[in-house]
């Protein structure tokens, strides 16, 4: 039986643990017929270990998205492995501890700048690094956490995600003529390593216990992974600049 990503070559960032959304995206992409290559930072050996749990082997490339040398060499390293790319998954976000957990009013600009660089500007950096390999078009999919609202404890990651969402729209505008679609998946809270780095994350996640129309399981990243794979496929050929919510419906509940 053929999969919806048969013959596709996909680069996926952000595989840190088996609980990572990116891990489930990689697993599902392989099951749907894609060849997958992973990037990792700061510990490629950790990602290599987790990658052994995927259905098929996947090469891991070290990539710090704030390091121009890493970005400049990426296309060459990927080309050696896959030849070209049909899709890119951006699952990268980071904010220093003093930019999270209720410290919004006191966070210094240096920490805000780091959050913006790693979590938002990196989408543009990653896409531009991969662009030479997407001469036949393709799909870019990033991960956001609904930036319409001011969430408890999330602090400067909120503005960083808002910047990510705007960046995705501008990339969609400028790369559409090249046949490159750029969309985001807005996921509900998942108990991944990224989530656990946010002080008071349980306070934020508790919103889903009372407001989610659909039952929400923080231990199940697969629904989000499925949305990523769907957007990477040819089943969304004319969708770009979009944000698909996989959050149990919380985004549309007023109170």
C-alpha positions in Angstrom: 0.0 0.0 0.0 1.4 3.4 -1.0 1.8 6.3 1.5 0.9 10.0 1.0 4.7 10.8 1.1 5.9 8.2 -1.3 9.1 9.4 -2.9 9.3 12.5 -0.8 12.6 13.6 0.8 12.0 15.5 4.1 14.4 17.3 6.5 13.1 17.3 10.1 14.6 19.4 12.9 13.9 19.1 16.6 14.0 15.3 17.3 15.2 15.4 20.9 13.2 12.6 22.6 10.7 9.9 21.7 8.0 12.3 23.2 9.0 15.1 20.7 6.4 16.0 18.2 9.2 16.0 15.6 10.0 12.3 16.4 6.4 11.4 15.6 6.4 13.5 12.5 9.6 11.6 11.4 8.1 8.2 12.2 4.8 8.9 10.4 6.7 10.4 7.4 8.8 7.2 7.1 5.7 5.1 7.4 4.0 7.1 4.6 7.0 6.5 2.3 9.3 9.5 2.8 13.1 9.4 3.1 13.9 11.4 6.2 17.1 13.3 7.3 17.3 14.9 10.8 19.2 17.9 12.2 20.1 18.3 15.8 21.6 20.7 18.3 23.3 20.9 20.7 23.7 17.1 21.1 23.6 15.2 17.8 24.5 12.0 19.6 21.3 12.2 21.6 19.3 12.5 18.4 21.2 9.7 16.8 20.2 7.5 19.7 16.5 8.5 19.5 16.7 8.0 15.7 17.4 4.3 16.2 13.8 4.0 17.4 12.4 5.1 14.0 11.1 2.5 11.5 14.1 3.1 9.2 17.7 4.6 9.7 17.9 8.4 9.4 21.1 10.4 9.0 21.6 13.2 11.6 23.3 16.5 10.8 24.5 18.9 13.4 22.7 22.3 12.9 22.7 25.3 15.1 20.2 27.6 13.3 22.0 30.7 14.8 25.3 29.6 13.3 25.8 30.9 9.7 28.6 28.3 9.0 26.2 25.5 9.9 23.5 27.0 7.7 25.9 27.5 4.7 27.0 23.9 4.7 23.5 22.4 5.2 22.5 22.1 1.6 25.7 20.4 0.6 25.4 17.8 3.4 21.7 17.1 2.6 22.4 16.9 -1.1 25.0 14.2 -0.5 22.4 12.1 1.3 19.1 12.8 -0.5 20.0 14.8 -3.7 17.1 17.3 -3.2 14.3 18.1 -0.7 10.5 18.1 -1.0 9.8 19.2 2.6 11.2 20.8 5.7 9.9 20.6 9.2 10.8 23.5 11.6 10.4 22.3 15.2 12.8 24.6 17.0 12.2 26.9 19.9 14.1 28.3 22.8 14.0 31.1 25.4 16.4 31.7 28.3 14.9 30.9 31.7 14.6 34.6 32.6 12.3 35.1 29.6 9.8 32.6 31.0 7.8 31.7 34.1 6.3 35.1 35.1 9.3 37.3 34.5 7.9 39.1 31.4 8.3 42.7 32.7 11.9 42.1 33.9 13.4 40.2 31.0 16.4 41.9 29.4 16.5 42.5 25.7 19.5 40.1 25.3 17.2 37.2 26.4 14.3 38.4 24.2 16.7 38.6 21.2 17.8 35.0 21.8 14.2 33.8 22.0 13.4 35.7 18.7 16.5 34.5 16.9 16.1 30.8 17.8 12.3 30.5 17.7 11.3 32.9 14.9 14.1 34.2 12.6 15.4 30.6 12.4 12.4 29.7 10.2 13.6 32.1 7.6 17.2 30.9 8.1 16.4 27.3 7.7 14.2 27.7 4.7 16.8 29.9 2.9 19.5 27.2 3.7 17.2 24.5 2.2 15.9 26.6 -0.7 18.6 25.5 -3.3 17.4 21.9 -2.8 13.7 22.7 -3.4 13.9 23.8 -7.0 10.8 21.8 -7.8 8.8 23.4 -5.0 7.8 21.7 -1.8 6.4 22.2 1.7 7.6 23.9 4.8 5.8 23.1 8.1 6.6 24.8 11.4 5.2 24.3 14.9 3.6 27.1 16.9 1.6 27.6 20.1 -1.4 29.8 19.6 0.0 33.4 19.7 -3.4 35.1 19.8 -3.4 35.0 23.6 -1.2 35.8 26.5 -0.7 32.4 28.2 0.3 31.9 31.9 4.1 31.4 32.3 4.8 31.5 28.5 6.0 35.1 28.6 8.5 36.0 25.8 7.9 32.7 23.9 4.5 34.2 23.1 5.8 37.2 21.2 8.4 34.8 19.7 5.7 32.6 18.4 3.7 35.6 17.1 6.9 36.5 15.2 7.2 32.9 13.9 3.6 33.1 12.6 4.2 36.4 10.8 7.5 35.0 9.4 5.6 32.0 8.0 3.1 34.3 6.2 5.8 36.4 4.6 7.8 33.3 3.5 4.5 32.0 2.0 4.1 35.3 0.1 7.7 35.4 -1.2 8.2 31.7 -2.0 4.8 30.9 -3.5 6.0 31.7 -7.0 8.7 29.0 -6.6 6.0 26.4 -5.6 7.1 26.4 -2.0 4.2 26.3 0.5 4.8 27.4 4.1 2.3 26.5 6.8 2.2 26.1 10.6 0.6 23.6 13.0 -0.6 25.1 16.2 -0.4 22.3 18.7 -2.0 22.0 22.1 0.4 21.3 25.1 2.5 18.1 24.8 4.7 16.8 27.6 7.9 17.1 25.6 11.3 18.3 26.7 10.5 21.7 25.3 7.4 21.9 27.4 9.2 20.8 30.6 11.7 23.6 30.2 8.9 26.2 30.8 8.5 26.9 34.6 4.8 26.4 35.6 4.0 24.5 32.4 1.3 22.5 34.3 -0.6 25.8 35.0 -0.8 26.5 31.3 -1.7 22.9 30.3 -4.5 22.9 32.9 -6.5 25.1 30.6 -7.1 22.1 28.3 -8.7 20.1 31.2 -11.7 22.5 31.2 -11.8 24.1 27.8 -11.0 21.5 25.2 -14.1 20.2 23.3 -12.2 17.1 22.3 -10.5 15.0 24.9 -6.8 16.2 25.0 -4.0 13.8 25.9 -0.7 15.6 26.7 1.1 12.3 26.3 0.1 11.8 22.7 2.0 13.8 20.1 0.7 11.7 17.2 -2.3 13.9 16.2 0.1 16.8 15.7 2.5 14.6 13.8 -0.3 13.5 11.5 -1.1 17.1 10.7 2.5 17.8 9.8 2.7 14.9 7.5 -0.6 15.9 5.8 0.7 19.4 5.2 4.0 17.9 3.7 1.9 15.9 1.3 0.4 16.7 -2.0 -3.1 16.7 -0.4 -2.7 20.4 0.4 -1.5 21.6 -2.9 -2.9 25.2 -2.8 -2.7 25.9 1.0 0.0 28.3 2.2 0.4 30.9 4.9 -2.1 28.8 7.0 -2.1 27.8 10.6 -3.8 24.5 11.3 -4.9 24.0 14.9 -4.4 20.6 16.5 -5.4 21.6 20.0 -8.7 19.8 20.7 -10.6 23.0 19.7 -9.4 25.2 22.5 -8.5 28.0 20.0 -12.1 28.7 19.2 -13.7 28.5 22.7 -14.4 31.9 24.2 -14.8 30.9 27.9 
